[in-house]
């Protein structure tokens, strides 16, 4: 089968290449999925799991990408809950070969059934962004109706989903980003928007929840915005500065079949819309890791036609 592989940690994206790999094997509780569409995170080439397995052993050349939508073609021993020919989507393990391939092996528990009226490209944009946004807002920050939430990167892959989920939950939503993100964030449901390059972040006052996807100086400055009893949640980096009278949480997204099913239903109902940027074939996936211009939305690799 064809797949994108990466071989040299020092070389980073420069060592990405389209290659021929053996068809994957379905281990116990696995399924083999024929990938129709896949998503990736450019920063994943810096993650330890891209280069080693769970025991710390080198696993290069490895296949990047951890989001997929496709069709089950094979069941491993003991696998239950899914059937051959079923449309599925989900989030793959960090320390195994990923989704930028024609076929991939996935633990069945990491996948959810995909309704027939949700296309594969849309579904592939959901797993990391959707699960991250939900877990940040509701599992870690316990966002409630009527509370206020500041969402950094409100027009990005994760932030745009977070804005929609927070608004649907009845929260007061403030988004941040660049000037050209304003209309997108407000169109998704943000009540207000701060241009981080031209406006003063501190002018928003205090909020119940801050959701950070940027890190660095923005993360540090955001701690002062959390009102007593509030929560700052970040996925950018471990927290070193905490709100004075609140909590700070750093987390890594986890698979969740039940939540994936809920997110797909929200897409079906028109209550949730992932922002999709470029859609490229597998042969252009290497170039997609190092785009020559900034694009709105998540880049999706179309591996096979629906």
N, C-alpha and C positions, 0 to 999 in steps of 0.2 A: 504494500500500500504506500501511498505518498503521505509524507508528513513533514512538518517544519521541525528541524532539530537545532539544538544549541550545544556546542562542544567545549568552548573555552570560556571559563569564568572571567578571566582577565580581558578577553576580547569582547565580552558582552554581546550587544546586538550585532557587532561585526562578525560574530561566529555563527549567526543564524543562517540556515540553508534549507532548501527543499531537498528531501532525500527519500530514498526507498527504504522502508522498514518492514520487518516481518509482521504478519497479521497478529494482533494481540491475543493473549490467552485469557480465557475467563476463569479466574480462580474461584474458590468457594465464596458464595454470596455476591459474586460479580455478575454483571451483564456486559455483553459487547454491544456498543451502540454504533450504528452507521451515522456519522456526524453529518448533519445538513448545514448547520451554522454554528460558529464558535466565537467566543469572546476571550479577550486577554487583557492583562494589565501590564503596561510597559515596564513598570517597576519590578515585575516578578523576576527579572533576571538577576536582581539583587537578593532574592529570597534564598535562604539555605536549602529549602526543599526542592528548588530547581536543580540543585547539583548533587544532593545526597538523598538516600532513602531514610526511612525512620530509624534505622540502626546506624546512620552516619556514614554509610558506604557510598562511594562515588557511583553515580548512576548515569553518567554521560556516555553517549549523547542522549539528551533528554528532550522530550516534546513539551513545549510550553503551552499555555492556555488552560483555563480552569472552568470555563463556562461552555455549555453545549446545549444544543437542541437537535434531536434526531430520532432514529427508530431503532428499537431493540432487535438485534439479529441473532443473539445467542444468550443462553442462560447458563451460569456456572452452577456447580453442584450446590444444592441447598438453597438456591435463590427462590424467594417467594415474593409475591406482591406485584410482579410485572410479568408480561407475556411477550413472546416473540411477535414482532410486527407492531408493537405498541409505540405510539409517539410519546416521547419523554423529553424532559429538560431538567437541568440541574447544575450542581457545583461538584467538581471532581476533587479528589484528594490532592493536597499540596505536594506530597512527596512521591507521586507516581507520574508516569507519562500522561500528558494532558490532552487537550482537545483540538489542537491545530493539526489534525490528521484525518484521514478518511474513516478510520475506525479507532475506537478507544475502549479500554476496559474501565468500568466504573462500579463502585460498590452500589448495589441496588438501593440501599437506604438513602443515598445521596440524590436520588432522582424522584421526580414527581410526574404523574401522567400529564400530558399536554393536550388540551382540548383541540378538536379538529379545526376550530375557527380562530386559533391563534397561530400565526405563521412562525416558522422556525427562526427567521431573522429577529423578529420582535422578542421571541422567547430567549434567544441567546444573550440578549442585552439585560435580562432580568436577574439572574442568580446572584452575582456578587453585589450589584447595586441595590437590588431589592431587599435581600436578606440583611445586608449591612445597614441600610437605612432603618429597617424595622427593628433590628436588634438594638441599634443605638438609641432610637427614640423611645421605644416601649419596654424592651427587656432591661436595658441598663439605666436609662434616665426616667423611666416610668412617667412619660409625658401624659398629662391629663387635659381634658377639655377645659378651655378657658385659660390655660397657662400660655406663657410666651416662650418662643424658641428662636434662637439665632442659628441659622444654618449657613456655614461657610461653603463656598463653591456651589451656590444654589442652582447654577445652570449646568453643572457637571453631571457625570453619570450617576454618582451616589446622591449628590445634593439635590438634583432635580426630582428623584424619587422621594427623598426625604421631605421636600417641600409639599409634594402632593399628599403624602401620607399624613403629615402633620396638619395640613389644612383640613383633610377629611376627618381628622380626629377632633376638630373644633379648636385647635390651638391658634394663637396669634403668631404669625410667621414673619420673621425678618430674614431676608436673604442677603448674602454678600457675593462679591465677585468683581469682575471688570466692568467698565462702562457699557460695553456691548452685550453684557449678560443681563442687563436690567429688564428689557422687554420680555426675555425668555422667562426669567424668574417670576415676574409679576403675572405673566400669562399662565404660569403653572399654579398660581394661587397665593404667592407671597403677598402679604399686606404692605410691606415696605422693602426697600432695597438700599444697601450701602455699597457705593463704589470704593473699594479698598485703596485705589490709587489716587482718589481725589477727595474723598470725604473722611471725616474723623470717626473711627469705629466707636470710640468712647461716647459719642453723642447719643447713642441709642439708649443709654441708661442701663438698668438692670433687667435681666431676664431669668426665667426659671430654668431654662436649659440652653446650653451651647453645644452644638454638634460641629466638631472641627474635622476637616479633611486635609488641612494645609500644613499644620505644624509650625515649628519655628517661632518667629516673633509674633505671628498672629495668634498662635496657641497661647503664648505667654500673656499677651495683652488681653485675651479673652477671659482669663481667670478672674479678672477684676469686674467683669460684667455679670457674674453669676450671683444672684441675690441669695441671702441666707437660706439654707435648706435646699438650694438648687444643685444642679449637676452639670458638669462639663464632661462630655464624651468625645474622645478622639480616636481616630484610626491611623493617624499620621505617625505617631511616635510615643514611646512611654512618657508618662507625665512626670515632670520634675518640679513644676510649680502648681500648687493647688489653690482653689478658691478659698478665701478666708474663712467662710462659714458654710462651705458646701463640699460636695464630693467631686472627685475627678476619676474618670475611668478610661483606660486604654484597653482596646480589645481587638481580636481578630475574628472575622466572621466565621460562623459555623454552619454546616449544612442543616437543613430543616425541611423535611418533605411536606409536613403539614402547612408550613408558611409558604412554601413554593406553590402549593395548590391554591392557597388564598390569593397570592399575587397574580396567578394566572386568571383566576376568576375576576379579579378587579380589572385586569386588562380586557377581558371579554365584555364586562359591563360598561366599559368606557370610563371607569373611575381612576384609571392609572395608565399613563402613557410614557414609556421609556423614550428618551431622546436618542435617536440613532443618527450617527454621522455618516462616515464613509462605509460602504459595503463593498468589500473586495474579494476576489477569488483567492483560493489557497496559494496560487502561484505568486500573489502580490503581498502575502502576509509578512514577509521579511521587510519590505518597504514600509508596511503599516506600523512597524515598531518604531521607526524613526521618520515620522511624517515631516514634509518640508514646510508645512503650514499648520496653524492651529485651526481645528474644526470643532464646531459645536456637536456634542453628542458622542456616543460610544461607537468606536469602529468595530464592525462585525465582519468576520471572515465567512463567506458563503462557500462551503465545502462541496455541497451537492444541491441540485435543484430539488424543490419540494415535490 
